[in-house]
Amino acid sequence: MTSPIDTIVNNSSVQVPSSISSIGNVSKQKMDGEMFLQLLVAQLRAQDPSSPMDTNAMMTQTSQLASMEQLTTMSNLTQESFSLQMRMAASGLIGKEVSYTDADGKEQKGIATSVSFADSVPMVTVGDKSIRLDAISGVTTPKTP
């Protein structure tokens, strides 16, 4: 089943903006509100005056766009929040004894001395090694002599 938008885009007699005519090549994540509005305007221009577009369909499409934009915003905020939580967790490891599995499969322990946030996953420095935060398997408070 083709949608009214597909009909417009595939109809060669309708002038569709070039940003829309290559819609098949655009990632779904790249489609935004501006593209939706361009499609809607093209659809309204191409409609048959004797059979205008169903307002319910237009309202449904507009509601779907608003929902999509809100979900995208919420997803971005969730990713930012997770990134901040990882940074806080990594910072809290400084001065703690951490354990991790090295490349040889042996469990190693050492005191976390610093943290780097250069990559997407924080790197914790233990001795002379940089360990990814997600590779740390345990944390203890070092015993004071």
Backbone bond lengths (Angstrom), bond angles and torsions (degrees), N, CA, C in turn:
res aa  C-N    CA-C-N  psi(-1)  N-CA   C-N-CA  omega(-1)  CA-C   N-CA-C  phi
1 M - - - 1.456 - - 1.520 108.81 -
2 T 1.333 116.94 128.64 1.455 120.46 -179.77 1.513 109.59 -95.93
3 S 1.308 115.29 144.96 1.453 120.77 178.70 1.522 109.02 -85.97
4 P 1.330 118.37 165.07 1.461 120.99 176.78 1.532 111.56 -58.92
5 I 1.310 117.34 -32.81 1.463 120.43 179.91 1.515 110.07 -68.30
6 D 1.340 117.63 -41.98 1.460 121.19 177.26 1.524 110.15 -59.42
7 T 1.329 116.55 -41.29 1.456 121.10 -179.77 1.520 110.24 -61.33
8 I 1.319 117.31 -42.69 1.462 121.22 -179.51 1.519 110.77 -67.13
9 V 1.321 116.55 -46.70 1.459 120.16 -177.21 1.531 110.42 -63.88
10 N 1.334 116.91 -36.93 1.459 120.83 -177.76 1.524 113.27 -83.14
11 N 1.324 118.52 -12.13 1.456 122.57 -179.86 1.518 108.57 -81.33
12 S 1.311 117.28 114.06 1.464 120.95 -173.63 1.519 113.08 -71.33
13 S 1.339 119.58 -17.94 1.456 120.69 -178.58 1.529 112.47 -82.68
14 V 1.307 117.47 -7.10 1.460 121.47 -178.59 1.526 109.04 -95.51
15 Q 1.319 116.67 133.74 1.453 121.17 177.12 1.526 108.69 -81.62
16 V 1.316 115.93 108.35 1.453 121.48 -179.61 1.521 107.41 -109.69
17 P 1.334 118.71 132.15 1.458 120.23 179.03 1.532 110.90 -53.28
18 S 1.333 116.13 144.78 1.467 120.61 -176.86 1.522 112.11 -59.87
19 S 1.333 117.52 -29.49 1.468 119.41 178.99 1.521 111.52 -67.14
20 I 1.344 116.88 -21.13 1.450 120.56 -179.56 1.519 110.90 -96.84
21 S 1.329 117.72 -33.12 1.462 120.10 -174.35 1.514 112.69 -62.82
22 S 1.314 118.12 -22.34 1.468 120.86 178.09 1.519 110.58 -100.89
23 I 1.326 116.27 32.04 1.460 121.39 -174.76 1.521 112.73 -60.81
24 G 1.328 118.03 -30.07 1.453 120.66 -179.94 1.520 112.14 -64.93
25 N 1.323 117.57 -24.75 1.458 121.89 -178.35 1.521 113.00 -90.60
26 V 1.312 117.11 -5.05 1.457 121.19 -175.37 1.525 109.63 -93.42
27 S 1.300 116.79 133.62 1.458 121.20 176.14 1.522 108.81 -63.34
28 K 1.330 116.83 144.41 1.461 120.45 179.80 1.517 111.10 -58.92
29 Q 1.330 117.81 -30.71 1.449 120.42 -178.77 1.519 111.29 -73.12
30 K 1.332 118.04 -18.89 1.455 121.78 179.69 1.521 112.18 -84.55
31 M 1.327 116.33 -14.93 1.460 119.45 179.34 1.525 107.84 -73.61
32 D 1.306 115.39 125.30 1.454 119.20 -177.17 1.519 110.66 -126.67
33 G 1.297 115.50 -172.24 1.456 121.41 -177.77 1.511 113.10 -62.01
34 E 1.334 116.81 -36.68 1.461 119.80 -179.21 1.526 110.61 -64.53
35 M 1.327 116.42 -42.90 1.466 119.89 179.00 1.523 110.03 -64.47
36 F 1.332 116.81 -39.60 1.458 120.48 178.23 1.522 110.28 -60.34
37 L 1.321 116.77 -44.62 1.461 119.76 -179.32 1.526 111.18 -66.24
38 Q 1.340 117.59 -37.08 1.463 120.03 176.65 1.527 110.66 -63.29
39 L 1.328 116.40 -41.57 1.465 119.94 176.71 1.529 111.36 -63.29
40 L 1.318 116.14 -41.93 1.457 120.44 -179.31 1.527 110.68 -63.66
41 V 1.333 117.36 -43.47 1.463 120.96 178.94 1.523 110.13 -64.07
42 A 1.335 116.99 -43.51 1.467 120.22 177.38 1.520 110.52 -60.78
43 Q 1.314 116.56 -40.44 1.463 121.66 179.41 1.526 110.10 -64.38
44 L 1.336 117.03 -43.53 1.465 120.35 -179.65 1.522 111.23 -66.62
45 R 1.338 117.73 -38.00 1.469 121.07 179.28 1.528 111.38 -66.56
46 A 1.305 116.83 -34.06 1.463 121.03 -174.22 1.519 113.65 -91.64
47 Q 1.298 117.69 -2.25 1.460 118.52 -175.20 1.530 111.50 -70.90
48 D 1.277 114.14 152.49 1.457 121.82 177.98 1.530 107.47 -76.93
49 P 1.345 117.99 121.69 1.479 119.86 -178.53 1.523 113.33 -59.41
50 S 1.322 117.20 -27.14 1.463 118.97 -179.70 1.527 112.14 -81.51
51 S 1.326 115.40 -12.13 1.466 120.14 178.60 1.526 108.44 -140.00
52 P 1.340 117.13 74.12 1.470 119.52 -175.38 1.530 112.30 -65.28
53 M 1.319 113.74 163.12 1.470 121.55 -179.37 1.520 110.49 -61.01
54 D 1.295 115.25 140.75 1.458 121.81 178.16 1.529 109.03 -67.73
55 T 1.312 117.35 122.26 1.467 120.85 -178.28 1.528 111.36 -64.60
56 N 1.329 116.88 -31.09 1.464 119.35 177.44 1.519 110.89 -63.62
57 A 1.330 115.88 -40.67 1.465 119.92 178.59 1.531 110.23 -65.03
58 M 1.335 116.32 -40.78 1.459 119.75 179.52 1.531 110.44 -64.82
59 M 1.311 117.48 -41.90 1.466 120.63 178.91 1.527 110.77 -65.98
60 T 1.335 116.59 -37.87 1.463 120.40 177.70 1.519 110.28 -63.00
61 Q 1.329 117.09 -45.38 1.460 120.83 179.03 1.525 111.44 -62.75
62 T 1.328 117.04 -41.70 1.458 120.99 178.93 1.529 110.99 -64.37
63 S 1.317 116.04 -41.07 1.472 120.00 177.91 1.523 111.09 -65.03
64 Q 1.323 116.77 -39.34 1.460 120.34 178.17 1.521 110.76 -64.38
65 L 1.325 117.04 -39.14 1.456 120.39 177.67 1.527 110.52 -62.83
66 A 1.323 116.59 -46.13 1.462 120.14 179.76 1.525 111.02 -61.50
67 S 1.321 116.73 -40.83 1.469 120.40 178.23 1.524 111.01 -64.12
68 M 1.332 116.30 -43.54 1.464 120.60 179.76 1.530 111.03 -61.30
69 E 1.330 116.59 -43.68 1.466 120.08 -179.98 1.522 110.95 -63.67
70 Q 1.327 117.57 -40.43 1.457 120.92 178.99 1.523 111.49 -66.72
71 L 1.337 117.14 -40.41 1.463 120.48 177.84 1.523 111.34 -65.11
72 T 1.318 116.90 -38.72 1.460 120.69 177.85 1.522 110.28 -64.45
73 T 1.319 116.81 -43.63 1.462 121.08 178.21 1.525 110.63 -62.77
74 M 1.318 116.70 -43.84 1.461 121.02 -179.95 1.529 110.81 -64.51
75 S 1.318 117.28 -39.30 1.464 121.25 178.13 1.530 110.55 -63.12
76 N 1.320 116.93 -44.15 1.468 120.51 178.69 1.521 111.41 -63.11
77 L 1.330 117.09 -41.62 1.462 120.47 179.33 1.529 111.17 -66.13
78 T 1.323 116.60 -37.30 1.461 120.36 177.93 1.518 110.96 -64.75
79 Q 1.326 116.89 -41.73 1.470 120.61 177.71 1.524 111.02 -63.48
80 E 1.327 117.37 -42.76 1.457 121.12 178.41 1.527 110.62 -63.36
81 S 1.323 116.47 -41.97 1.458 121.02 179.73 1.530 110.46 -62.92
82 F 1.321 117.00 -43.66 1.465 120.61 178.87 1.523 110.71 -62.95
83 S 1.312 116.89 -40.59 1.466 120.96 178.43 1.531 110.84 -62.02
84 L 1.320 116.38 -42.94 1.469 119.98 178.47 1.524 111.30 -65.84
85 Q 1.323 117.41 -38.27 1.462 120.77 178.15 1.528 110.81 -64.01
86 M 1.339 116.79 -40.31 1.467 119.64 177.75 1.523 110.46 -63.55
87 R 1.312 117.58 -40.71 1.472 121.14 179.29 1.524 111.28 -64.20
88 M 1.326 115.78 -42.13 1.467 119.29 179.33 1.527 110.46 -65.52
89 A 1.337 116.02 -42.42 1.461 119.69 179.82 1.524 110.57 -63.36
90 A 1.325 116.93 -42.85 1.458 120.55 -179.99 1.530 110.83 -64.68
91 S 1.320 116.83 -41.73 1.466 120.35 179.15 1.522 111.46 -62.81
92 G 1.312 116.85 -34.21 1.453 121.49 179.58 1.522 113.67 -69.67
93 L 1.327 117.43 -11.96 1.462 120.87 -179.58 1.532 113.42 -83.91
94 I 1.310 117.39 -15.80 1.471 120.10 -177.69 1.529 109.42 -60.31
95 G 1.334 115.00 127.66 1.462 121.24 -179.11 1.520 113.45 87.95
96 K 1.323 117.66 -5.16 1.472 121.78 179.13 1.526 109.46 -96.86
97 E 1.330 114.54 155.59 1.453 119.23 174.18 1.531 107.72 -86.80
98 V 1.326 115.99 123.91 1.459 120.63 -178.95 1.526 109.71 -116.31
99 S 1.310 115.20 151.99 1.462 119.82 175.42 1.518 108.27 -120.02
100 Y 1.332 115.33 147.90 1.452 121.94 -178.88 1.518 108.58 -155.24
101 T 1.296 116.71 163.74 1.459 121.56 177.34 1.524 107.82 -99.91
102 D 1.337 116.45 126.19 1.467 119.78 -178.54 1.533 110.93 -81.51
103 A 1.328 116.43 -176.80 1.463 122.06 -177.26 1.529 112.46 -63.68
104 D 1.337 117.37 -25.81 1.459 121.71 179.77 1.529 112.25 -85.39
105 G 1.319 117.69 -1.92 1.457 121.51 179.79 1.516 113.82 87.63
106 K 1.345 116.90 8.51 1.457 120.57 179.97 1.523 109.70 -94.17
107 E 1.332 114.57 142.56 1.462 119.34 176.86 1.522 108.92 -77.01
108 Q 1.319 115.16 129.75 1.458 122.23 179.75 1.524 108.87 -119.27
109 K 1.326 115.42 153.90 1.466 121.22 176.32 1.513 108.46 -132.90
110 G 1.308 115.06 153.03 1.456 120.62 177.03 1.513 110.27 -177.52
111 I 1.325 115.19 170.90 1.467 121.49 179.27 1.528 109.09 -89.70
112 A 1.319 115.90 129.14 1.472 121.10 176.22 1.523 108.03 -73.98
113 T 1.326 115.93 122.37 1.469 119.88 -175.73 1.522 113.45 -106.51
114 S 1.320 117.64 -25.57 1.465 120.01 179.23 1.526 109.76 -158.84
115 V 1.331 114.65 169.56 1.461 121.51 -179.72 1.525 108.27 -135.95
116 S 1.323 115.80 138.81 1.460 121.27 175.76 1.522 108.78 -115.32
117 F 1.327 115.59 136.74 1.458 121.42 179.35 1.523 111.33 -110.08
118 A 1.331 117.83 22.72 1.460 121.68 -176.67 1.528 112.32 -68.27
119 D 1.313 118.47 -32.11 1.465 122.11 -179.85 1.527 110.13 -100.55
120 S 1.328 115.29 175.67 1.467 118.68 179.55 1.522 111.83 -67.65
121 V 1.351 117.01 -29.29 1.461 121.47 175.21 1.530 106.79 -108.11
122 P 1.335 118.38 125.65 1.466 120.47 -179.39 1.529 111.86 -57.75
123 M 1.322 115.00 144.98 1.461 122.51 177.62 1.523 108.01 -107.99
124 V 1.336 116.52 128.36 1.462 123.04 -179.21 1.528 107.43 -103.75
125 T 1.326 116.28 127.62 1.457 120.38 178.51 1.520 109.11 -87.79
126 V 1.333 115.46 123.59 1.465 123.25 178.21 1.526 105.51 -126.33
127 G 1.332 115.83 109.48 1.464 119.41 -174.38 1.522 108.79 64.83
128 D 1.323 116.84 -122.00 1.460 120.32 178.69 1.528 111.97 -106.21
129 K 1.315 117.38 13.62 1.466 122.22 -178.34 1.526 110.82 -111.73
130 S 1.328 115.37 144.82 1.464 121.77 173.02 1.520 107.54 -102.92
131 I 1.325 115.59 122.91 1.461 122.62 -176.10 1.520 108.95 -116.06
132 R 1.340 116.17 132.85 1.471 119.53 175.59 1.524 109.04 -64.59
133 L 1.313 116.56 142.50 1.463 121.51 -179.47 1.526 111.28 -55.77
134 D 1.326 116.88 -39.95 1.464 118.96 -177.80 1.527 113.40 -74.35
135 A 1.345 117.98 -5.17 1.466 120.94 177.02 1.529 111.99 -93.99
136 I 1.323 116.75 -8.41 1.460 120.27 -179.97 1.519 109.35 -77.88
137 S 1.332 115.63 126.97 1.459 120.15 -173.49 1.524 113.81 -104.58
138 G 1.327 117.51 -13.04 1.453 119.27 -179.30 1.514 111.82 -160.76
139 V 1.325 115.31 155.10 1.474 121.48 179.77 1.509 108.04 -140.21
140 T 1.342 116.45 132.27 1.464 121.42 174.67 1.520 108.98 -136.96
141 T 1.292 115.47 158.09 1.458 120.10 174.77 1.525 106.95 -83.11
142 P 1.327 116.93 127.00 1.486 118.16 -178.30 1.525 110.70 -65.28
143 K 1.335 114.32 147.68 1.461 120.34 178.70 1.528 108.78 -76.56
144 T 1.314 115.36 132.74 1.462 119.16 176.45 1.522 109.65 -88.05
145 P 1.329 117.41 135.68 1.472 120.07 -178.50 1.499 113.49 -70.82
